[in-house]
Every structure is written in structure tokens, then in C-alpha cells.
């Protein structure tokens, strides 16, 4: 599908009353139900919400180029035949210092960790188009993985369509896995094709296979010969591999010292390369997740697409536009108050929301010259809400300064 478009499932996200009833109902269990809880973690702005939307088949999570668009843990539900995937879309893993800078509440530091506690599998998403962050997993991600080594983890390289040379992707895999995938060291070979000076264009995503990765000559192969001190790979694990360390069991700040020498994680089971925005290879990942599901009762009725209320979806989509159109830290200080939420006689949804800002200068920025900015936000948010709720939307936004 084109950028921003989502394949449309036959589900219509229920409006307030319907949604409440569906969430209260006991799930309509099939004969042999299977379930898998999937935590998606990664640095802020790696594309977690975009990937969640693509897996769900519809936009229900807010997406923005600015960091910290997702403010709390939200769940999406994919129901396919007898299998249910519960997608845990979490805030980006961040440090307390950065959380303070963006005025983030405490739950944004706790939610990714809470997701891990309940997960059956974890997807670690890395934005390979970001030259500054792609060469190593963040300390927060490594801490998260090391505290839950028993949970199978999968490395997902996102935005690979923006990387033109194949050797860069293969080199990143070697770094981000510490040279180990599913308990096996990456084999080495010399191959002129992987010369960094090569100007050949990269292949399509699907052509970069795991077998190629395992045969790739890592530039840091000497480093990967050593398994980190205090850690060993337990090859007897039924999940393929897991990292075992006495230090991991009782996590205290001083006990994460050994992570500082690690760029990647040697416990990944699988690697996927995709472009979540365009939906490329997302279905391959989805099929893999469906195959990993274990026998167990469904948690949600098959008609549920997300545990968020329609009002929460609405708030998040409007906030997405605020992040897109307002500069610097301004959107993070906007307080949203829903004044009206009514369903009209023809099934249209009437929404009025007040956007409360701390300063008059912020109000002027939000309104824009001749009201252009606020009109654009209302128009684009209204269109997204129409696509989410599959009904006509009349959205009015009003800006006021906090008294």
C-alpha cells in the first residue's frame, strides 16, 4: 500500500458504547485458541507505532517524526482464524534525564518494562536510517533485554528502504547481534561484494536473507569471538538461545556495568528487515508471529482492534498533528480537553476539543496566520479519524490560553 495507507480489515473499530461492550464481553473463544503477547521496544521514534498500525491493518496508534509521540502503553489486537496477537505498543525506552527534558510522566519510564513482564516475545526495533544511533542498541534497550533474558527476542531493522548499500545492513546485523544469532556465531568469508568502497546499489529487502547474514564477514569478527565476561550462552534453551548472567537477576544500577562494553545483544532468535511505513515485509513478520503463538485462551473478543477508547484514539491522533506542526517543545505543553463527543442522527461523529496552551505566543503559533495551522490540524486529524472509525467526522478545535 502507499505511504500512510493501511490494508483495511473487515473490522470496524467500535465507537464508545460498542467498544465498552466488546471489552466487557467474554472473548468468543474458538475450539483451539492460541495467543501471543508481543512487546515492541526500541529507542524513541524508531517506528514502533507505525509497525503496530501495519500489523493491525489500520491506524489506531499516533505516529510522528518527533520523539515521545506514544505516551503510555496501549494494546492492539490482531485476530486471525484461531490465533490472537496482542501487540503492546510502548513509549520509547528513554533515560530519566531525557524524560525530564520532555516533561514526561513517570509511567513513560515504567511502561516498556511493564510490557516486557507480560510479553511472550519481544521485537527490538532499530531505525537503520539514523546514522547516529543505528550502530548500537541503546543502553536502555540492553538493560531491558538483560533483565528478561528468558523472553525470546527478535531484531527488527526498520526503514531499510532508506539504506542504499547492502553491506551496511549486513555490517549492522553483525554489530547489533554481537556476531551471534540463535546461538550460532556468524560464519565469516571474504567477499568483494561486501567491500565498503563498493558503490553497487542494495537489493530489495527480501533479498537480504538470514543465510547471507550468517555468511557475512563481520568487520568486528575478532570482538565477537569473545562472549562477554559474566555472560554465557545457554544452548540447551528451548527458545534457541538466551543470555544467562548472575548479575541480571537482581538489577541494580551498578550491575549493568558489563553492558557498557556491548553494542548489541547475542540472544536474538531471528532477524527481520522491513520498511514499516510502506508495509514492505511486514506480512512476513506477522506470519512469523502467528506461528509462534502458543495454546491459550483469547483475552479479547474478535471484534476488538485495540483496548484504547475512541476518545483516547482521538486525543492521540490530534496530538500527532500538534507534534507535526508545532516547533521544538511547544506541542508537549498543550493540554487537550474534549468538550463535546456526540453521535449525530446520520451516524456522523461530532467532536469539539479545546487545546489549552500555557502562553499567548504558543496560541499564536498554534492558530497560525489567518488560522491556517489550526485548520490544517483539524482537517488532517478529521481525515485520520474517519479512516479509523469508518464514519463521517465533524471535528472542531478551539485554542485558549491557560487562565
C-alpha positions as CSV (number, residue, x, y, z in Angstrom):
1,X,0.0,0.0,0.0
2,X,1.1,3.6,-0.5
3,X,2.8,5.5,2.4
4,X,0.4,6.1,5.3
5,X,-2.2,3.7,3.9
6,X,-3.2,0.5,5.7
7,X,-4.8,-2.6,4.3
8,X,-8.4,-2.5,5.6
9,X,-9.6,-5.5,7.6
10,X,-13.3,-6.2,7.8
11,X,-13.4,-4.9,11.3
12,X,-14.9,-1.5,12.1
13,X,-13.4,0.0,15.3
14,X,-16.5,0.4,17.5
15,X,-17.5,3.8,18.9
16,X,-17.7,4.5,22.6
17,X,-20.7,2.3,23.6
18,X,-19.9,-0.6,21.3
19,X,-16.3,-0.6,22.3
20,X,-17.1,-0.7,26.0
21,X,-19.4,-3.6,25.4
22,X,-16.9,-5.5,23.4
23,X,-14.2,-5.0,26.0
24,X,-16.6,-6.2,28.8
25,X,-17.8,-9.2,26.8
26,X,-16.1,-12.6,27.3
27,X,-14.0,-13.4,24.3
28,X,-15.6,-15.6,21.6
29,X,-13.2,-18.5,22.1
30,X,-12.5,-20.8,19.1
31,X,-12.2,-24.5,19.6
32,X,-8.4,-24.5,20.0
33,X,-7.4,-20.9,20.7
34,X,-3.8,-19.7,20.5
35,X,-2.3,-16.4,21.8
36,X,0.9,-14.5,21.7
37,X,1.7,-11.2,23.5
38,X,4.2,-9.2,21.5
39,X,6.2,-6.3,23.1
40,X,7.7,-3.8,20.7
41,X,10.6,-1.9,22.3
42,X,13.2,0.4,20.9
43,X,14.5,4.0,21.1
44,X,12.1,6.9,20.7
45,X,11.0,7.4,17.1
46,X,12.2,4.0,15.8
47,X,8.8,3.4,14.2
48,X,7.1,1.2,16.9
49,X,3.6,2.8,16.4
50,X,3.9,2.6,12.6
51,X,4.8,-1.1,12.8
52,X,1.9,-1.7,15.3
53,X,-0.5,0.0,12.9
54,X,0.7,-2.1,10.0
55,X,0.4,-5.3,11.9
56,X,-3.2,-4.3,12.9
57,X,-4.1,-3.2,9.4
58,X,-5.5,0.2,10.5
59,X,-4.1,3.3,12.1
60,X,-5.1,3.3,15.7
61,X,-1.7,4.5,17.2
62,X,-0.4,8.0,16.7
63,X,2.7,8.5,14.6
64,X,5.0,11.4,14.4
65,X,8.6,12.3,13.4
66,X,9.0,13.8,16.9
67,X,10.1,11.6,19.8
68,X,7.7,10.5,22.5
69,X,4.5,10.5,20.5
70,X,3.4,7.4,22.3
71,X,2.8,8.5,26.0
72,X,1.5,5.2,27.5
73,X,1.3,1.5,26.9
74,X,-1.5,0.7,24.5
75,X,-2.6,-2.7,23.2
76,X,-3.6,-3.6,19.7
77,X,-5.3,-6.9,18.9
78,X,-4.8,-9.0,15.7
79,X,-7.2,-11.9,15.4
80,X,-6.5,-14.4,12.6
81,X,-8.6,-17.6,12.5
82,X,-7.9,-19.4,15.8
83,X,-4.9,-17.1,16.8
84,X,-4.8,-13.8,18.6
85,X,-1.8,-11.5,18.7
86,X,-1.8,-8.9,21.4
87,X,0.5,-6.0,20.3
88,X,1.9,-4.0,23.2
89,X,2.8,-0.6,21.7
90,X,5.0,1.1,24.3
91,X,6.7,4.5,24.8
92,X,10.3,4.6,23.5
93,X,12.9,3.5,26.1
94,X,14.4,6.6,27.5
95,X,16.6,7.8,30.3
96,X,15.3,9.8,33.4
97,X,17.2,12.8,32.2
98,X,15.6,12.9,28.7
99,X,12.2,12.1,30.3
100,X,12.6,15.3,32.5
101,X,13.5,17.4,29.4
102,X,10.3,16.4,27.6
103,X,8.2,16.7,30.7
104,X,7.2,13.1,30.5
105,X,5.4,11.5,33.4
106,X,6.8,8.5,35.4
107,X,4.7,6.0,33.5
108,X,6.7,6.5,30.4
109,X,9.8,5.2,32.1
110,X,7.9,2.2,33.6
111,X,5.6,1.1,30.8
112,X,8.2,-0.5,28.5
113,X,9.4,-2.6,31.4
114,X,5.8,-3.5,32.4
115,X,5.2,-4.7,28.8
116,X,8.2,-6.9,29.0
117,X,6.9,-8.6,32.1
118,X,3.8,-9.7,30.3
119,X,5.3,-10.5,26.9
120,X,5.8,-13.9,25.2
121,X,8.1,-12.4,22.6
122,X,9.9,-9.0,22.2
123,X,10.6,-7.2,19.0
124,X,13.6,-4.8,19.3
125,X,13.1,-2.2,16.6
126,X,16.1,-0.3,15.2
127,X,15.8,2.6,12.8
128,X,18.7,1.9,10.4
129,X,18.2,5.2,8.6
130,X,19.5,7.1,11.7
131,X,23.3,7.3,11.2
132,X,23.8,8.4,14.8
133,X,22.0,5.6,16.6
134,X,21.9,2.6,14.3
135,X,25.4,1.2,15.1
136,X,24.5,0.0,18.6
137,X,21.5,-0.8,20.8
138,X,20.8,1.9,23.4
139,X,21.8,1.3,27.0
140,X,18.1,1.3,28.0
141,X,17.2,-1.4,25.4
142,X,20.2,-3.5,26.5
143,X,19.1,-3.2,30.2
144,X,15.6,-4.2,29.3
145,X,16.8,-7.3,27.4
146,X,19.3,-8.3,30.1
147,X,16.6,-8.2,32.8
148,X,14.3,-10.5,30.8
149,X,16.7,-13.0,29.1
150,X,14.1,-15.8,29.2
151,X,11.8,-13.9,26.8
152,X,12.6,-14.8,23.1
153,X,13.7,-11.7,21.3
154,X,13.8,-10.8,17.6
155,X,15.8,-8.0,16.0
156,X,13.7,-5.9,13.5
157,X,15.6,-3.5,11.3
158,X,13.2,-0.8,10.2
159,X,13.4,1.8,7.3
160,X,15.8,-0.4,5.4
161,X,14.4,1.1,2.2
162,X,16.4,4.3,3.1
163,X,19.8,2.4,3.2
164,X,21.1,2.0,-0.4
165,X,24.0,-0.3,0.2
166,X,23.6,-3.9,1.3
167,X,26.9,-4.2,3.1
168,X,25.8,-1.5,5.6
169,X,22.8,-3.7,6.6
170,X,24.9,-6.8,7.0
171,X,27.5,-4.9,9.0
172,X,24.8,-3.5,11.3
173,X,23.4,-7.1,11.9
174,X,26.9,-8.2,12.9
175,X,27.2,-5.3,15.4
176,X,23.7,-5.5,16.8
177,X,23.8,-9.2,17.4
178,X,27.4,-9.3,18.8
179,X,28.0,-11.7,16.0
180,X,25.6,-14.3,17.4
181,X,22.1,-15.3,16.0
182,X,20.0,-18.1,17.6
183,X,23.1,-19.4,19.5
184,X,25.3,-19.6,16.4
185,X,28.2,-17.4,15.6
186,X,28.1,-15.6,12.2
187,X,30.3,-17.5,9.8
188,X,33.0,-15.5,8.0
189,X,34.0,-15.4,4.4
190,X,35.8,-13.0,2.2
191,X,33.5,-11.4,-0.4
192,X,34.5,-8.4,-2.6
193,X,30.8,-7.5,-2.8
194,X,30.9,-6.5,0.8
195,X,33.8,-4.1,0.3
196,X,32.7,-0.8,2.0
197,X,34.0,1.1,-1.0
198,X,31.7,-0.8,-3.3
199,X,29.1,1.6,-5.0
200,X,26.7,-1.1,-6.0
201,X,23.1,-0.5,-5.1
202,X,21.4,-2.6,-2.4
203,X,18.9,-5.2,-3.4
204,X,15.3,-5.4,-2.5
205,X,14.6,-6.1,1.2
206,X,13.6,-9.7,0.7
207,X,16.9,-10.5,-1.0
208,X,18.9,-9.8,2.2
209,X,18.4,-13.2,3.8
210,X,19.4,-14.7,7.1
211,X,21.7,-17.2,5.3
212,X,23.5,-14.2,3.7
213,X,23.9,-12.6,7.1
214,X,25.3,-15.8,8.6
215,X,27.9,-16.0,5.8
216,X,28.8,-12.3,6.1
217,X,32.3,-11.2,7.1
218,X,31.7,-9.1,10.1
219,X,34.2,-6.2,10.4
220,X,34.2,-6.8,14.2
221,X,34.6,-10.7,13.9
222,X,37.5,-10.7,16.4
223,X,35.4,-9.0,19.0
224,X,32.6,-11.4,18.6
225,X,34.9,-14.4,19.4
226,X,34.7,-13.3,23.0
227,X,31.4,-13.8,24.9
228,X,31.1,-11.0,27.5
229,X,32.6,-11.7,30.9
230,X,30.0,-12.8,33.3
231,X,27.7,-13.9,30.5
232,X,27.4,-17.2,28.6
233,X,25.1,-18.6,26.0
234,X,22.8,-21.4,27.2
235,X,22.4,-23.6,24.1
236,X,20.0,-26.0,25.9
237,X,17.3,-23.4,26.0
238,X,14.2,-24.5,24.0
239,X,13.9,-20.9,22.6
240,X,17.1,-21.3,20.7
241,X,19.3,-19.2,22.9
242,X,19.2,-16.9,25.9
243,X,21.7,-14.9,27.7
244,X,22.4,-16.1,31.2
245,X,24.1,-13.9,33.8
246,X,24.0,-13.9,37.6
247,X,24.1,-10.1,37.5
248,X,20.8,-9.9,35.5
249,X,18.5,-11.5,38.1
250,X,18.6,-8.6,40.7
251,X,19.0,-5.5,38.6
252,X,20.8,-2.6,40.4
253,X,22.4,0.3,38.5
254,X,26.0,-0.8,39.4
255,X,25.2,-4.3,38.0
256,X,24.7,-3.0,34.4
257,X,28.4,-2.1,34.1
258,X,29.2,-5.1,31.8
259,X,26.6,-3.7,29.3
260,X,28.7,-0.7,28.6
261,X,31.1,-2.8,26.5
262,X,28.3,-4.3,24.5
263,X,27.0,-2.7,21.2
264,X,24.5,-5.5,20.5
265,X,22.6,-8.4,22.0
266,X,23.8,-12.0,21.4
267,X,20.4,-13.5,22.3
268,X,18.3,-12.7,19.3
269,X,16.4,-15.7,17.7
270,X,15.7,-14.1,14.4
271,X,16.2,-11.0,12.3
272,X,13.7,-9.2,10.1
273,X,14.3,-6.3,7.7
274,X,11.4,-4.2,6.7
275,X,10.0,-0.7,5.9
276,X,7.1,-0.4,8.2
277,X,5.8,2.9,6.7
278,X,5.3,1.2,3.3
279,X,4.2,-2.1,4.7
280,X,7.1,-3.9,3.0
281,X,7.9,-7.3,4.5
282,X,5.5,-6.6,7.5
283,X,3.3,-9.5,6.5
284,X,6.4,-11.9,6.7
285,X,6.9,-10.7,10.3
286,X,3.2,-11.1,11.0
287,X,3.1,-14.7,9.7
288,X,6.2,-15.5,11.8
289,X,4.4,-14.1,15.0
290,X,1.3,-16.1,14.2
291,X,3.4,-19.2,14.0
292,X,5.0,-18.5,17.4
293,X,1.6,-18.4,19.2
294,X,1.0,-20.9,22.0
295,X,-2.2,-22.7,23.0
296,X,-4.1,-20.5,25.4
297,X,-7.4,-18.6,25.9
298,X,-8.0,-15.3,24.0
299,X,-8.1,-12.2,26.1
300,X,-10.2,-10.1,23.7
301,X,-13.4,-10.5,21.7
302,X,-12.5,-11.0,18.0
303,X,-14.3,-7.6,17.2
304,X,-11.7,-5.7,19.3
305,X,-8.9,-3.9,17.5
306,X,-7.4,-2.0,20.4
307,X,-8.0,-1.6,24.2
308,X,-8.0,2.2,23.7
309,X,-11.3,4.0,24.0
310,X,-12.4,6.0,20.9
311,X,-11.7,9.2,22.9
312,X,-8.1,8.1,23.5
313,X,-7.6,7.3,19.8
314,X,-9.0,10.8,19.0
315,X,-6.7,12.5,21.5
316,X,-3.6,10.7,20.2
317,X,-4.3,11.5,16.6
318,X,-4.8,15.2,17.3
319,X,-1.6,15.2,19.4
320,X,0.2,13.6,16.5
321,X,-0.7,16.6,14.3
322,X,0.3,19.0,17.1
323,X,3.7,17.4,17.2
324,X,4.0,17.6,13.4
325,X,3.1,21.3,13.0
326,X,4.4,22.9,16.2
327,X,8.1,23.7,16.7
328,X,10.5,22.4,19.4
329,X,8.9,21.7,22.8
330,X,5.7,23.6,22.2
331,X,3.4,20.6,21.5
332,X,4.5,18.9,24.7
333,X,2.8,21.7,26.7
334,X,-0.6,21.5,25.0
335,X,-3.4,20.2,27.2
336,X,-6.4,18.6,25.4
337,X,-9.9,18.9,26.8
338,X,-12.8,17.2,25.0
339,X,-15.9,19.5,25.3
340,X,-18.3,17.5,23.0
341,X,-18.5,13.9,21.8
342,X,-21.8,13.1,20.2
343,X,-23.0,10.8,17.5
344,X,-25.3,12.6,15.1
345,X,-28.6,11.2,13.6
346,X,-26.9,10.0,10.4
347,X,-24.1,8.2,12.3
348,X,-21.6,11.0,12.0
349,X,-19.4,11.8,15.0
350,X,-19.4,15.4,16.3
351,X,-16.2,16.2,18.3
352,X,-15.2,19.5,19.8
353,X,-11.8,19.8,21.6
354,X,-10.2,22.7,23.5
355,X,-6.4,23.0,23.1
356,X,-5.1,24.7,26.2
357,X,-1.7,26.3,26.0
358,X,0.5,28.0,28.7
359,X,1.4,31.2,26.8
360,X,-0.2,33.6,24.3
361,X,2.8,33.2,22.0
362,X,2.0,29.4,21.8
363,X,-1.6,30.2,21.0
364,X,-0.5,32.4,18.0
365,X,1.8,29.6,16.8
366,X,-1.0,27.0,17.0
367,X,-3.6,29.2,15.3
368,X,-1.1,30.3,12.6
369,X,-1.5,33.2,10.1
370,X,-5.2,33.5,9.2
371,X,-5.9,30.3,11.1
372,X,-4.0,28.2,8.6
373,X,-2.2,25.9,11.1
374,X,-5.2,25.0,13.3
375,X,-7.4,24.5,10.1
376,X,-4.8,22.1,8.7
377,X,-4.5,20.2,12.0
378,X,-8.3,19.8,12.2
379,X,-8.6,18.7,8.6
380,X,-5.9,16.1,8.7
381,X,-6.9,14.8,12.2
382,X,-10.5,14.6,11.0
383,X,-9.5,12.5,7.9
384,X,-7.4,10.1,10.1
385,X,-10.4,9.7,12.5
386,X,-12.7,9.0,9.6
387,X,-10.3,6.2,8.4
388,X,-10.1,4.9,12.0
389,X,-13.8,4.9,12.8
390,X,-15.2,4.4,9.3
391,X,-17.8,7.1,9.7
392,X,-18.2,10.8,8.9
393,X,-16.4,13.1,11.4
394,X,-17.1,16.7,12.2
395,X,-14.1,17.9,14.2
396,X,-13.8,21.4,15.7
397,X,-10.7,22.6,17.6
398,X,-10.6,25.7,19.8
399,X,-7.4,27.2,21.2
400,X,-7.2,29.0,24.6
401,X,-4.5,30.2,27.0
402,X,-4.4,28.6,30.4
403,X,-6.0,31.1,32.9
